[in-house]
Amino acid sequence: MTCKRDDRIALVPTTDPYTDLTEGDQGTVRRYDTALAQLSVDWDSGSTLSMLLDGGDEVRPT
């Protein structure tokens, strides 16, 4: 998935056992680091958890 700033996304699953985010939570992309496959997201819930797309985290466009 290619993401750019201000794209809206929804969480599919995440491998982070410590987050309160759940499948379907939505947020806005702030930055995508292609070298790390790291997606910085401002989640609607207030979380700023980044997604590691090569680490098992998945998102989808909304």
PyMOL commands that set and color helices and strands:
alter all, ss='L'
color gray80, all
select helices_A, chain A and resi 53-55
alter helices_A, ss='H'
color red, helices_A
select strands_A, chain A and resi 8-11+26-33+38-43+51-52+59-61
alter strands_A, ss='S'
color yellow, strands_A
deselect
rebuild
show_as cartoon
